[in-house]
Amino acid sequence: MSNHANAGALPSDTLTATAGGALCGAMTLPGDKSISHRAIILGALAEGETTVHHLLEGEDVLRTVAAFRAMGVGIERDSAGIYRIQGVGLDGLAEPDDVLDMGNSGTAMRLLAGVLASQPFFSILTGDASLRRRPMGRIITPLSQMGARILSRAQGKAPLVIQGTELMPVEYLSPVASAQVKSAVLLAALNTAGGSSVREPELSRDHTERMLTAFGARVERDGLQVTVEGWPTLTGQVVQVPGDISSAAFPLVAALLVPGSDVTLHGVGVNPTRTGLLELLTAMGGRIEWLNQREQGGEPVADLRVRYSALRGIVVPPEVIPRAIDEFPIFFVAAALAEGETVLTGAAELRVKESDRIQAMAAGLRALGAFVTELADGVRIVGRPEGLAGGVRVDSFTDHRVAMSLLVAGLRCRAAVTVARCANIQTSFPGFREQMVGLGAHIQ
């Protein structure tokens, strides 16, 4: 793969970052993507009205909204931006009359597969070219153990054809720590008699368990095993979605790297299953203060004050990897500008995200002048705290997190960095460029 953009990439799909002055000010992040998906799903399966405040209005989440509307769920956005969901209960969904297109959202596809496996109708889930390359066998396996009837392309690739049927409870030992795998099983368990459980090798993010409990489901945790009892009565709730820590990662790392910066990020979700990046950056010497800690809708929230810091390389502890998996592209940027060597191994999962994030970030950062060695399951990076060269055009491989990470790297390059194929930033962080410019970043 070349690290240069396609010749046919549209100019409107490119962004350019250049070094400038310090980043200063405050930012309120878009709503958390993981929690937004789950609020729509559980609101649809509950009885009564659910209102969702601060829903992420990115393309991924709006695909989930569209899917449930196609299955007969009333979902309206009011003039204040609040989403009102008229829940139909566990057995109230209607068969969609067309294929459900999940766009680029692996979360939407994997979680909806869990929901649809037990519904008494036929459905098909598809997505864009990136999503159709990503592994769905990891959810097909446990759902099939429950009796689900799911067909896919070779190697478990989408589209998924689901003939809903009555399921049996399962005790599933997951080979990977994946919130999406766990959630697919737990959502299928809602419509299955008895209790179903998932045991993971490490604790993955627990938004599904927290929200299921809030909606009235019977959820039990025993160490790394979580069990959900079938046929609960889910009751509509008021959900306040916290700011997305995965989106906060970009202005946060930018503030650590650009001299003189002092940025406060308001209302960031700091669920302990999601704070791996904060732990890693703090271990590197990053100055990150947690202010005004509070709880919001069952999720811990804080304001994060971040100031420029001289970072130093670290060896990433393996137990942190599941809690930082989505943030590693921007972590690689921090490592590329830190003093000394940073080593990550045991993160092969990064190769099956929206892109092969190990390959994509290694190619992009090397093009900027960073010292990056690609490993089978991670990277070795020797930092250049004096800054990177830049002066090139690089490709995001249509991956929103790769695009934003390379733009942040451009803020510490001696010459401008142009990133191609940035349209997918809209899937998770609408308004990214405008908000970064508001802090003083030169991105256009």
C-alpha positions as CSV (number, residue, x, y, z in Angstrom):
1,M,0.0,0.0,0.0
2,S,1.2,3.5,-0.8
3,N,1.0,6.1,1.9
4,H,0.1,8.7,-0.8
5,A,-3.5,9.6,-1.6
6,N,-5.4,8.4,-4.5
7,A,-5.0,10.6,-7.5
8,G,-8.8,10.8,-7.7
9,A,-9.4,12.0,-4.1
10,L,-11.5,15.1,-4.2
11,P,-10.0,18.4,-2.8
12,S,-13.0,18.8,-0.5
13,D,-12.1,15.5,1.1
14,T,-8.6,16.8,2.1
15,L,-7.5,18.8,5.1
16,T,-4.1,20.5,5.7
17,A,-2.5,21.1,9.1
18,T,0.4,23.5,9.8
19,A,2.3,24.4,12.9
20,G,1.3,27.5,14.8
21,G,1.0,29.0,18.2
22,A,-0.2,27.4,21.5
23,L,-3.7,25.8,21.8
24,C,-5.8,27.5,24.4
25,G,-9.4,27.6,25.6
26,A,-12.1,25.1,26.3
27,M,-14.1,22.6,24.3
28,T,-17.2,20.5,24.8
29,L,-16.9,17.2,23.0
30,P,-19.6,15.5,20.9
31,G,-21.6,12.8,22.6
32,D,-19.9,9.4,23.2
33,K,-20.4,7.2,20.2
34,S,-20.6,3.9,22.1
35,I,-23.2,5.2,24.5
36,S,-25.2,6.9,21.8
37,H,-25.6,3.6,19.8
38,R,-26.7,1.8,23.0
39,A,-29.2,4.5,24.0
40,I,-31.0,4.2,20.6
41,I,-31.0,0.4,20.8
42,L,-32.3,0.1,24.4
43,G,-34.7,3.0,23.9
44,A,-36.2,1.1,21.0
45,L,-36.5,-2.1,22.9
46,A,-37.9,-0.5,26.1
47,E,-41.5,0.3,26.9
48,G,-42.5,3.9,26.9
49,E,-40.5,7.0,25.9
50,T,-36.7,7.4,26.1
51,T,-35.2,10.8,25.7
52,V,-31.6,11.1,24.7
53,H,-29.7,14.3,25.4
54,H,-26.4,15.1,23.6
55,L,-26.6,12.2,21.2
56,L,-23.7,12.0,18.8
57,E,-25.1,13.1,15.5
58,G,-22.3,11.5,13.5
59,E,-23.0,9.2,10.6
60,D,-22.4,6.0,12.5
61,V,-25.0,6.7,15.1
62,L,-27.5,8.0,12.6
63,R,-27.3,4.7,10.8
64,T,-28.5,3.0,14.0
65,V,-31.3,5.6,14.2
66,A,-32.3,4.9,10.6
67,A,-32.2,1.1,11.1
68,F,-34.7,1.2,14.0
69,R,-37.0,3.6,12.2
70,A,-37.0,1.1,9.3
71,M,-38.2,-1.5,11.9
72,G,-41.2,0.6,13.0
73,V,-39.7,2.5,15.9
74,G,-40.7,6.2,16.3
75,I,-37.6,8.3,16.7
76,E,-37.9,12.1,16.5
77,R,-35.4,14.9,17.1
78,D,-36.9,18.0,18.7
79,S,-35.9,21.6,18.2
80,A,-33.6,21.4,21.2
81,G,-31.7,18.5,19.6
82,I,-33.2,15.9,22.0
83,Y,-34.0,12.5,20.5
84,R,-37.3,11.1,21.6
85,I,-37.7,7.3,21.1
86,Q,-41.1,5.6,21.4
87,G,-40.1,2.1,22.6
88,V,-41.9,-0.9,21.2
89,G,-40.7,-3.5,23.7
90,L,-38.6,-6.6,23.2
91,D,-41.0,-8.2,20.7
92,G,-42.4,-5.1,19.0
93,L,-39.9,-4.6,16.1
94,A,-41.3,-5.0,12.6
95,E,-39.5,-6.7,9.7
96,P,-37.6,-4.1,7.6
97,D,-38.7,-4.0,4.0
98,D,-35.1,-3.3,2.7
99,V,-31.5,-4.1,3.6
100,L,-30.2,-2.3,6.7
101,D,-27.1,-0.3,5.7
102,M,-24.8,0.3,8.7
103,G,-22.4,2.4,6.7
104,N,-18.9,2.3,8.4
105,S,-20.2,1.3,11.8
106,G,-18.9,-2.0,13.2
107,T,-20.7,-1.2,16.5
108,A,-24.0,-0.9,14.8
109,M,-23.6,-4.1,12.7
110,R,-22.4,-6.3,15.6
111,L,-24.9,-5.0,18.1
112,L,-27.9,-5.2,15.7
113,A,-27.0,-8.7,14.8
114,G,-27.5,-9.6,18.5
115,V,-30.8,-7.8,18.5
116,L,-32.1,-9.3,15.3
117,A,-31.0,-12.9,15.9
118,S,-34.0,-13.5,18.2
119,Q,-36.6,-11.5,16.2
120,P,-39.2,-13.5,14.3
121,F,-38.4,-12.1,10.9
122,F,-35.8,-11.9,8.1
123,S,-33.2,-9.1,7.9
124,I,-30.0,-8.3,6.1
125,L,-27.2,-6.1,7.4
126,T,-24.6,-4.5,5.1
127,G,-22.2,-1.6,5.1
128,D,-19.6,0.3,3.1
129,A,-16.5,-1.4,1.6
130,S,-14.5,-1.0,4.8
131,L,-17.2,-2.6,7.0
132,R,-17.6,-5.4,4.6
133,R,-13.9,-6.3,5.1
134,R,-14.1,-6.4,8.9
135,P,-14.5,-9.7,10.9
136,M,-18.0,-10.6,11.8
137,G,-17.3,-14.2,12.6
138,R,-16.5,-13.2,16.2
139,I,-20.2,-12.4,16.8
140,I,-21.6,-15.1,14.5
141,T,-19.9,-17.8,16.6
142,P,-21.5,-17.1,20.0
143,L,-24.9,-16.2,18.4
144,S,-24.8,-19.5,16.5
145,Q,-24.1,-21.3,19.7
146,M,-27.4,-19.7,20.9
147,G,-29.2,-21.2,17.9
148,A,-29.1,-18.1,15.7
149,R,-29.3,-18.6,11.9
150,I,-26.9,-16.2,10.3
151,L,-25.3,-16.4,6.8
152,S,-22.3,-14.4,5.7
153,R,-19.7,-14.2,3.0
154,A,-16.5,-16.2,3.4
155,Q,-14.5,-15.7,6.6
156,G,-17.6,-14.2,8.3
157,K,-17.7,-11.0,6.2
158,A,-20.8,-8.9,5.7
159,P,-23.4,-8.7,4.4
160,L,-25.1,-10.8,7.1
161,V,-28.3,-12.5,6.4
162,I,-30.3,-13.2,9.6
163,Q,-33.4,-15.4,9.9
164,G,-34.5,-14.6,13.4
165,T,-35.5,-17.6,15.6
166,E,-36.0,-18.6,19.2
167,L,-32.6,-18.7,20.9
168,M,-31.2,-20.8,23.8
169,P,-29.1,-19.3,26.7
170,V,-25.3,-19.6,26.4
171,E,-22.2,-19.4,28.6
172,Y,-19.7,-18.0,26.1
173,L,-16.0,-17.9,26.8
174,S,-14.8,-15.1,24.5
175,P,-11.3,-15.4,23.0
176,V,-11.0,-11.6,22.7
177,A,-11.8,-8.7,25.1
178,S,-14.4,-7.0,22.9
179,A,-17.3,-4.9,24.0
180,Q,-19.0,-5.5,20.7
181,V,-18.9,-9.3,21.0
182,K,-20.1,-9.1,24.6
183,S,-22.9,-6.7,23.7
184,A,-24.1,-8.8,20.8
185,V,-24.6,-11.8,23.2
186,L,-26.1,-9.7,26.0
187,L,-28.6,-8.1,23.6
188,A,-29.6,-11.5,22.2
189,A,-30.0,-12.7,25.7
190,L,-32.7,-10.1,26.4
191,N,-35.1,-12.0,24.2
192,T,-34.0,-15.5,25.3
193,A,-35.4,-17.5,28.2
194,G,-33.0,-18.0,31.1
195,G,-29.6,-16.4,31.8
196,S,-26.8,-16.0,29.3
197,S,-23.2,-15.1,30.2
198,V,-20.0,-13.9,28.6
199,R,-16.5,-14.3,30.1
200,E,-13.7,-12.3,28.7
201,P,-9.9,-12.6,29.0
202,E,-9.7,-8.9,30.0
203,L,-12.4,-6.4,30.9
204,S,-13.7,-4.6,27.9
205,R,-15.8,-1.4,28.1
206,D,-19.0,-1.9,30.1
207,H,-21.4,0.7,28.7
208,T,-23.9,-2.1,27.7
209,E,-24.1,-3.5,31.2
210,R,-24.4,-0.1,32.8
211,M,-27.2,1.0,30.5
212,L,-29.0,-2.4,30.7
213,T,-29.1,-2.0,34.4
214,A,-30.4,1.6,34.1
215,F,-33.3,0.4,31.8
216,G,-34.3,-2.4,34.3
217,A,-32.5,-5.5,33.1
218,R,-31.1,-8.1,35.5
219,V,-27.4,-7.9,35.1
220,E,-24.8,-9.7,37.3
221,R,-21.1,-9.4,37.2
222,D,-18.6,-11.9,38.6
223,G,-15.1,-10.9,37.9
224,L,-14.6,-11.1,34.1
225,Q,-18.0,-12.7,33.6
226,V,-21.3,-10.9,33.1
227,T,-24.7,-12.5,33.0
228,V,-28.0,-11.1,31.7
229,E,-31.4,-12.7,32.5
230,G,-33.9,-13.0,29.7
231,W,-37.3,-11.4,29.3
232,P,-36.8,-8.3,31.5
233,T,-39.2,-5.4,31.3
234,L,-37.1,-2.5,30.0
235,T,-38.5,0.9,30.9
236,G,-37.8,4.1,28.9
237,Q,-35.3,6.4,30.5
238,V,-33.8,9.9,30.3
239,V,-30.2,9.4,28.9
240,Q,-27.6,12.1,29.2
241,V,-24.7,11.1,26.9
242,P,-21.3,12.2,28.2
243,G,-18.6,13.7,25.9
244,D,-16.7,11.0,23.9
245,I,-13.3,10.3,25.4
246,S,-12.2,8.8,22.0
247,S,-12.9,12.2,20.4
248,A,-11.3,14.1,23.4
249,A,-8.1,12.2,22.6
250,F,-7.3,14.4,19.6
251,P,-7.4,17.9,21.2
252,L,-6.0,16.3,24.4
253,V,-2.8,14.9,22.7
254,A,-2.5,18.1,20.6
255,A,-2.4,20.2,23.8
256,L,0.2,17.9,25.3
257,L,2.4,18.3,22.2
258,V,2.1,21.9,21.1
259,P,4.3,24.2,23.3
260,G,2.5,26.6,25.6
261,S,-0.9,24.9,25.2
262,D,-3.5,24.9,28.0
263,V,-6.9,23.3,27.1
264,T,-9.9,22.3,29.2
265,L,-12.2,19.6,27.8
266,H,-15.7,19.7,29.4
267,G,-17.9,16.8,30.3
268,V,-15.7,13.9,29.1
269,G,-16.8,10.4,30.0
270,V,-14.2,8.8,32.1
271,N,-15.6,5.3,32.5
272,P,-12.7,3.2,33.9
273,T,-13.0,0.7,31.0
274,R,-12.2,3.6,28.6
275,T,-9.4,5.6,30.3
276,G,-6.4,3.6,29.1
277,L,-5.1,6.5,27.0
278,L,-5.1,8.8,30.0
279,E,-3.1,6.3,32.0
280,L,-0.6,5.9,29.2
281,L,-0.1,9.6,28.6
282,T,0.2,10.3,32.3
283,A,2.9,7.6,32.5
284,M,4.7,9.4,29.7
285,G,4.7,12.6,31.8
286,G,1.6,14.2,30.4
287,R,0.0,16.9,32.7
288,I,-3.7,15.9,32.7
289,E,-5.9,17.2,35.6
290,W,-9.3,15.6,36.4
291,L,-11.7,18.4,37.5
292,N,-15.3,18.5,38.6
293,Q,-15.7,14.7,38.7
294,R,-19.3,13.6,38.8
295,E,-21.8,11.0,37.5
296,Q,-24.1,11.6,34.6
297,G,-26.6,8.9,33.6
298,G,-24.8,6.1,35.3
299,E,-21.4,7.1,33.8
300,P,-18.5,8.9,35.5
301,V,-17.7,12.3,33.9
302,A,-15.0,14.9,34.4
303,D,-13.5,18.0,33.0
304,L,-10.0,17.4,31.8
305,R,-7.4,20.2,31.9
306,V,-4.4,19.4,29.7
307,R,-1.1,21.4,29.4
308,Y,1.9,21.1,27.2
309,S,4.2,18.4,28.6
310,A,7.6,17.0,27.7
311,L,6.6,13.3,27.0
312,R,8.9,10.3,27.3
313,G,8.6,6.9,25.7
314,I,7.1,3.9,27.6
315,V,6.4,0.2,27.1
316,V,2.6,-0.2,26.9
317,P,1.4,-2.6,29.7
318,P,-0.7,-5.4,28.0
319,E,-3.5,-5.1,30.5
320,V,-4.2,-1.5,29.3
321,I,-4.6,-2.4,25.7
322,P,-8.4,-3.2,25.7
323,R,-9.0,0.1,27.5
324,A,-7.2,2.2,24.9
325,I,-7.8,0.2,21.7
326,D,-9.6,3.0,19.8
327,E,-7.1,5.6,20.9
328,F,-3.9,4.0,19.7
329,P,-3.6,6.0,16.4
330,I,-3.3,9.3,18.3
331,F,-1.2,7.6,21.0
332,F,1.3,6.7,18.2
333,V,1.5,10.5,17.4
334,A,2.3,11.2,21.1
335,A,5.0,8.5,21.0
336,A,6.5,9.9,17.7
337,L,7.1,13.2,19.5
338,A,8.2,11.9,22.9
339,E,11.8,11.5,24.1
340,G,13.0,7.9,23.8
341,E,11.4,4.7,22.7
342,T,7.8,3.5,22.9
343,V,6.9,-0.1,22.3
344,L,3.4,-1.6,21.9
345,T,2.9,-5.4,21.4
346,G,-0.2,-7.6,21.8
347,A,-2.5,-5.3,19.8
348,A,-3.2,-7.3,16.7
349,E,-6.8,-6.1,17.0
350,L,-5.7,-2.8,15.5
351,R,-5.3,-4.5,12.1
352,V,-9.0,-5.2,11.8
353,K,-10.5,-1.8,12.6
354,E,-11.8,0.7,10.0
355,S,-8.4,0.3,8.4
356,D,-5.3,-1.7,9.4
357,R,-4.4,1.0,11.9
358,I,-0.9,-0.4,12.5
359,Q,0.0,-0.2,8.8
360,A,-1.9,3.1,8.2
361,M,-0.3,4.9,11.1
362,A,3.2,3.5,10.5
363,A,3.0,4.6,6.8
364,G,1.6,8.0,7.6
365,L,4.1,8.8,10.5
366,R,7.1,7.6,8.5
367,A,6.1,9.9,5.7
368,L,6.2,12.8,8.1
369,G,9.7,11.8,9.2
370,A,9.0,9.7,12.3
371,F,11.0,6.6,13.3
372,V,8.4,3.8,13.3
373,T,9.0,0.1,13.1
374,E,5.8,-1.9,12.3
375,L,5.5,-5.1,14.3
376,A,3.0,-8.0,13.7
377,D,0.9,-6.9,16.7
378,G,2.0,-3.4,17.4
379,V,4.8,-0.8,16.8
380,R,8.2,0.4,18.0
381,I,8.5,4.1,17.8
382,V,11.7,6.2,18.6
383,G,10.4,9.7,19.3
384,R,11.6,13.0,17.8
385,P,10.7,15.6,20.4
386,E,12.2,18.3,18.3
387,G,9.3,17.8,15.8
388,L,8.7,16.1,12.5
389,A,9.5,17.2,9.0
390,G,6.1,17.1,7.3
391,G,5.8,18.7,3.9
392,V,3.9,15.7,2.4
393,R,0.5,14.5,1.5
394,V,-0.6,11.3,3.3
395,D,-3.6,9.0,3.1
396,S,-6.1,8.3,5.9
397,F,-7.2,5.1,4.2
398,T,-10.7,6.5,4.9
399,D,-10.3,5.9,8.6
400,H,-11.6,8.7,10.7
401,R,-9.2,8.2,13.6
402,V,-6.1,7.9,11.3
403,A,-7.2,11.1,9.6
404,M,-7.5,13.1,12.8
405,S,-4.3,11.6,14.2
406,L,-2.2,12.7,11.2
407,L,-3.7,16.2,11.3
408,V,-2.7,16.5,15.0
409,A,0.8,15.3,14.0
410,G,0.9,18.1,11.4
411,L,0.6,20.7,14.2
412,R,4.2,19.7,15.2
413,C,5.7,19.4,11.7
414,R,8.1,22.0,10.2
415,A,6.1,22.0,6.9
416,A,2.4,21.6,6.1
417,V,0.8,18.1,6.2
418,T,-2.1,17.4,3.9
419,V,-4.3,14.4,4.7
420,A,-6.5,12.9,2.0
421,R,-9.8,11.2,2.4
422,C,-11.0,12.9,5.6
423,A,-14.8,12.8,5.0
424,N,-15.1,9.9,7.4
425,I,-14.2,12.2,10.3
426,Q,-18.0,12.9,10.3
427,T,-18.7,9.4,11.5
428,S,-17.4,10.1,15.0
429,F,-16.4,13.8,15.4
430,P,-18.6,16.2,13.4
431,G,-17.2,19.7,13.8
432,F,-13.6,18.4,14.5
433,R,-11.9,21.0,12.3
434,E,-14.0,23.9,13.5
435,Q,-13.5,23.0,17.2
436,M,-9.7,22.5,16.8
437,V,-9.5,25.9,14.9
438,G,-11.4,27.4,17.9
439,L,-8.5,26.4,20.1
440,G,-6.0,27.9,17.8
441,A,-5.0,25.0,15.6
442,H,-4.1,25.7,11.9
443,I,-6.3,23.2,10.1
444,Q,-8.0,24.0,6.8
